[in-house]
């Protein structure tokens, strides 16, 4: 056996650490020191679908901030949920407020 010179407990410890390290790193990742602006976050994340015939147009609709936050965190129908590791709570609050108060963009079109 190729790994015969390693003891079984040492090998088990190595495997356990190797399997849990990535999960620990993801769960405990610190938030970004420089949050992305609401406009840039919308353009790069939300606008990828909304306003481009994939999802509904959401700008200019005065959607309530708590509803936006709930849908972003939990998903709804085809809308995926976004984890805090993907969009921080501060970024989510900023983009939800921005979307809620934004005027309609005449260049956007949707379902």
Secondary structure in CASP SS format (residue, H / E / C, confidence):
PFRMAT SS
TARGET T0000
AUTHOR 0000-0000-0000
METHOD secondary structure of the structure
MODEL  1
X C 1.00
X C 1.00
X C 1.00
X C 1.00
X C 1.00
X C 1.00
X C 1.00
X H 1.00
X H 1.00
X H 1.00
X H 1.00
X H 1.00
X H 1.00
X H 1.00
X H 1.00
X H 1.00
X H 1.00
X H 1.00
X H 1.00
X H 1.00
X H 1.00
X H 1.00
X H 1.00
X H 1.00
X H 1.00
X H 1.00
X H 1.00
X C 1.00
X C 1.00
X C 1.00
X C 1.00
X C 1.00
X C 1.00
X C 1.00
X C 1.00
X C 1.00
X C 1.00
X H 1.00
X H 1.00
X H 1.00
X H 1.00
X H 1.00
X H 1.00
X H 1.00
X H 1.00
X H 1.00
X C 1.00
X C 1.00
X C 1.00
X E 1.00
X C 1.00
X E 1.00
X C 1.00
X C 1.00
X E 1.00
X C 1.00
X C 1.00
X C 1.00
X C 1.00
X C 1.00
X C 1.00
X C 1.00
X C 1.00
X C 1.00
X H 1.00
X H 1.00
X H 1.00
X H 1.00
X H 1.00
X H 1.00
X H 1.00
X H 1.00
X H 1.00
X H 1.00
X C 1.00
X E 1.00
X C 1.00
X C 1.00
X E 1.00
X C 1.00
X C 1.00
X C 1.00
X C 1.00
X C 1.00
X C 1.00
X C 1.00
X C 1.00
X C 1.00
X H 1.00
X H 1.00
X H 1.00
X H 1.00
X H 1.00
X H 1.00
X H 1.00
X H 1.00
X H 1.00
X H 1.00
X H 1.00
X H 1.00
X H 1.00
X C 1.00
X C 1.00
X C 1.00
X C 1.00
X C 1.00
X C 1.00
X C 1.00
X E 1.00
X C 1.00
X C 1.00
END
